Amino acid sequence: MAVITGGASGIGNACAQLLAAAGARVVVADRNEAAARAVAEAVGGIALTLDVGDEHSVDTVVAAVLSQCGVPQVLVNSAGVLQRTLPPEQLSLREWDFVARIDLRGTYLCCARFGAAMAERGSGAIVNIASVAGMGSGPLHSYGPAKAGVINLTQCLAAEWGPRGVRVNAVSPGFTQTPALEKGITTRTLSSDLLASNAAMGRVIEAAEIASAVAFLASTAASAITGVNLPVDAGYLVATPWAAYGGLRHC
């Protein structure tokens, strides 16, 4: 059984589809109750309303999952929000706190509650959705540090729970085709041409490609892997340093 936070859309939805197709009973946990229910119905799973940044909401969902389904074998922390690319003097503390609350605090809360139950049982796999934004510099002064925190948290929990049979890994997507990315392109915050040209493979990533990496890390095929952060970015990280040399070579 797999619990997927933020499972109603984007990467979380893709994870729900793929894990369900692989035979897992899926719990779709999301703030958007109607969308979570639609995804759960499509994959034969269960929908629960969840605000990952709220301790009471997380505790309520954990209790419901444990009572209805037992301790999950897999937890995918996909719930997250993006951030406007504002300089610090224009980025309000309210917006900074909101992003950090969902992306870092929310990931920690879900890891802490579900992971404790997994550790008590003696087995489990957690996959956190981080970001390449947490692996270097960028104009995302809350999102980037929050995702960097998710990467470090993943390493800390992998060491904490490894002796008790729980693996904890992270996937760091590059620019991925999701409703959030589409909104950024529509509002001209992002440029689809620039996103593609700054990746070695010359394209953005499909949500299903992130889900494939998540499914691998959650599976027994990755039974000896814990504490890793796997970038799935179409070569964004390796391509960006080439800008100082005039950019990638295109034949």
C-alpha positions as CSV (number, residue, x, y, z in Angstrom):
1,M,0.0,0.0,0.0
2,A,1.3,3.5,-0.9
3,V,0.4,6.9,0.4
4,I,1.0,9.8,-1.9
5,T,0.7,13.3,-0.6
6,G,-0.2,15.9,-3.3
7,G,-1.5,13.0,-5.3
8,A,-4.3,14.9,-6.9
9,S,-2.3,16.5,-9.7
10,G,1.1,16.8,-11.4
11,I,3.8,14.5,-10.3
12,G,1.7,13.1,-7.4
13,N,-1.0,12.1,-9.8
14,A,1.5,10.4,-12.1
15,C,2.9,8.5,-9.1
16,A,-0.6,7.4,-8.1
17,Q,-1.2,6.1,-11.7
18,L,2.0,4.2,-12.0
19,L,2.1,2.7,-8.5
20,A,-1.6,1.6,-8.9
21,A,-0.7,0.0,-12.2
22,A,2.1,-1.9,-10.5
23,G,-0.5,-3.4,-8.1
24,A,-0.3,-1.1,-5.1
25,R,-3.4,0.1,-3.2
26,V,-3.0,3.8,-3.3
27,V,-4.1,6.5,-0.8
28,V,-4.3,9.9,-2.5
29,A,-3.9,12.6,0.1
30,D,-4.4,16.2,-1.1
31,R,-5.8,19.5,0.0
32,N,-8.1,19.4,-3.1
33,E,-10.7,16.9,-1.9
34,A,-12.6,16.7,-5.2
35,A,-9.5,16.2,-7.3
36,A,-8.1,13.6,-4.9
37,R,-11.3,11.7,-5.1
38,A,-11.3,11.7,-8.9
39,V,-7.7,10.3,-9.0
40,A,-8.5,7.7,-6.3
41,E,-11.6,6.6,-8.2
42,A,-9.6,6.3,-11.4
43,V,-6.9,4.0,-9.8
44,G,-9.2,2.1,-7.4
45,G,-7.7,3.8,-4.3
46,I,-8.7,5.9,-1.4
47,A,-8.9,9.7,-1.2
48,L,-8.2,11.7,2.0
49,T,-8.0,15.4,2.6
50,L,-4.7,16.6,3.8
51,D,-2.9,19.8,4.5
52,V,0.7,18.7,5.0
53,G,1.7,21.8,6.8
54,D,-0.8,21.3,9.5
55,E,0.2,18.9,12.3
56,H,-3.4,18.1,13.2
57,S,-4.3,17.4,9.6
58,V,-1.3,15.1,9.2
59,D,-2.1,13.2,12.4
60,T,-5.7,12.8,11.3
61,V,-4.7,11.3,8.0
62,V,-2.1,9.0,9.5
63,A,-4.7,7.7,12.0
64,A,-7.2,7.1,9.2
65,V,-4.6,5.3,7.1
66,L,-3.4,3.1,9.9
67,S,-6.9,2.1,10.9
68,Q,-8.3,1.5,7.4
69,C,-5.2,0.1,5.6
70,G,-2.5,-0.6,8.2
71,V,1.1,0.7,8.0
72,P,2.0,1.7,4.4
73,Q,4.9,0.1,2.6
74,V,5.5,3.2,0.6
75,L,5.2,6.9,1.3
76,V,5.7,9.5,-1.5
77,N,5.9,13.1,-0.4
78,S,4.9,15.0,-3.5
79,A,2.8,17.8,-2.0
80,G,4.5,21.1,-2.7
81,V,4.0,24.6,-3.9
82,L,6.1,26.8,-6.2
83,Q,7.2,30.4,-5.7
84,R,7.3,33.6,-7.7
85,T,10.8,34.6,-8.8
86,L,11.0,37.7,-6.7
87,P,14.1,39.4,-5.3
88,P,14.3,39.3,-1.5
89,E,13.2,42.9,-1.1
90,Q,9.9,42.1,-2.9
91,L,9.4,38.6,-1.4
92,S,7.1,38.9,1.6
93,L,7.8,36.9,4.7
94,R,4.3,35.6,4.4
95,E,5.0,34.1,1.0
96,W,8.4,32.8,2.2
97,D,6.8,31.1,5.2
98,F,4.0,29.6,3.1
99,V,6.4,27.9,0.7
100,A,8.6,26.6,3.5
101,R,5.6,25.4,5.4
102,I,4.4,23.1,2.6
103,D,7.6,22.1,1.0
104,L,9.8,21.5,4.0
105,R,7.7,21.4,7.1
106,G,5.0,19.3,5.3
107,T,7.6,16.8,4.1
108,Y,9.0,16.5,7.6
109,L,5.7,16.0,9.3
110,C,4.6,13.3,6.9
111,C,8.0,11.5,7.1
112,A,8.0,11.8,10.9
113,R,4.5,10.3,11.4
114,F,4.4,7.6,8.7
115,G,8.1,6.8,9.0
116,A,7.8,6.2,12.7
117,A,5.1,3.6,12.0
118,M,7.3,2.0,9.3
119,A,10.3,1.9,11.7
120,E,8.2,0.3,14.4
121,R,7.1,-2.4,11.9
122,G,10.7,-2.8,10.6
123,S,10.2,-2.0,6.9
124,G,9.2,0.7,4.5
125,A,10.3,3.0,1.7
126,I,9.9,6.8,1.6
127,V,10.5,8.9,-1.5
128,N,10.6,12.7,-1.1
129,I,10.1,15.0,-4.1
130,A,12.9,17.6,-3.9
131,S,14.1,19.7,-6.8
132,V,17.1,20.7,-8.8
133,A,16.4,24.1,-7.3
134,G,17.6,22.8,-4.0
135,M,21.0,21.8,-5.6
136,G,22.2,25.2,-6.6
137,S,21.6,28.9,-7.0
138,G,18.5,30.4,-8.4
139,P,16.0,33.2,-7.9
140,L,13.8,31.1,-5.6
141,H,14.7,32.3,-2.2
142,S,12.2,30.1,-0.3
143,Y,11.6,27.2,-2.6
144,G,15.2,26.5,-3.2
145,P,16.3,26.5,0.4
146,A,13.2,24.4,1.3
147,K,14.0,21.8,-1.3
148,A,17.7,21.8,-0.2
149,G,16.3,21.1,3.3
150,V,14.3,18.2,1.9
151,I,17.5,16.7,0.4
152,N,19.3,17.0,3.7
153,L,16.3,15.7,5.6
154,T,16.2,12.7,3.4
155,Q,19.8,11.9,4.2
156,C,19.3,12.4,8.0
157,L,16.2,10.1,8.0
158,A,17.9,7.5,5.9
159,A,20.6,7.2,8.6
160,E,18.1,7.4,11.4
161,W,15.8,4.7,10.2
162,G,18.2,2.5,8.1
163,P,18.9,0.2,11.1
164,R,15.2,-0.3,11.5
165,G,14.5,-1.3,7.9
166,V,13.2,1.9,6.4
167,R,14.8,3.4,3.3
168,V,14.5,7.1,2.6
169,N,15.4,8.6,-0.8
170,A,14.7,11.7,-2.8
171,V,14.0,12.5,-6.5
172,S,14.9,16.0,-7.7
173,P,12.9,16.9,-10.8
174,G,14.0,19.5,-13.3
175,F,11.4,21.5,-15.1
176,T,8.5,19.1,-15.4
177,Q,5.3,19.4,-17.4
178,T,2.7,20.0,-14.7
179,P,-0.2,22.3,-14.3
180,A,2.0,24.5,-12.1
181,L,4.6,24.8,-14.9
182,E,1.9,25.5,-17.5
183,K,0.7,28.4,-15.3
184,G,4.2,29.8,-15.2
185,I,4.5,29.7,-19.0
186,T,1.0,31.2,-19.4
187,T,1.8,34.1,-17.1
188,R,5.2,34.5,-18.9
189,T,7.1,33.9,-15.6
190,L,8.8,31.0,-17.5
191,S,9.7,30.5,-21.1
192,S,9.2,27.0,-22.6
193,D,12.0,27.7,-25.2
194,L,14.4,28.7,-22.5
195,L,13.5,25.7,-20.3
196,A,14.2,23.4,-23.2
197,S,17.4,25.1,-24.4
198,N,18.9,24.9,-20.9
199,A,18.7,21.1,-20.6
200,A,21.2,18.9,-22.3
201,M,18.4,16.8,-23.8
202,G,16.6,19.9,-25.1
203,R,13.3,19.4,-23.4
204,V,11.3,19.5,-20.2
205,I,10.4,16.3,-18.3
206,E,7.1,14.5,-18.3
207,A,5.5,13.8,-14.9
208,A,5.4,10.1,-15.8
209,E,9.2,10.1,-16.0
210,I,9.5,11.4,-12.4
211,A,7.0,8.7,-11.4
212,S,9.2,6.0,-12.9
213,A,12.1,7.1,-10.8
214,V,9.9,7.2,-7.7
215,A,8.6,3.8,-8.4
216,F,12.1,2.4,-8.8
217,L,13.3,3.9,-5.5
218,A,10.2,2.6,-3.7
219,S,10.6,-0.9,-5.1
220,T,12.6,-3.9,-4.1
221,A,14.8,-3.3,-7.1
222,A,16.3,-0.5,-5.0
223,S,16.5,-2.6,-1.8
224,A,20.1,-1.5,-1.1
225,I,19.6,2.2,-1.9
226,T,19.0,4.7,0.8
227,G,19.9,8.3,1.4
228,V,20.3,9.2,-2.3
229,N,19.0,12.2,-4.2
230,L,18.3,11.3,-7.8
231,P,18.1,14.2,-10.2
232,V,15.6,13.6,-13.1
233,D,16.2,16.7,-15.1
234,A,16.9,16.0,-18.8
235,G,20.4,17.1,-18.2
236,Y,19.7,20.6,-16.7
237,L,22.3,20.3,-14.1
238,V,25.1,19.3,-16.5
239,A,24.0,21.8,-19.2
240,T,23.8,25.0,-17.2
241,P,27.6,25.5,-16.5
242,W,28.1,25.6,-20.3
243,A,26.4,29.0,-20.4
244,A,29.7,30.6,-19.4
245,Y,31.3,29.1,-22.6
246,G,28.5,30.3,-24.9
247,G,26.0,27.5,-24.3
248,L,25.7,23.9,-25.5
249,R,26.9,23.0,-29.0
250,H,24.0,22.4,-31.4
251,C,24.7,20.7,-34.7
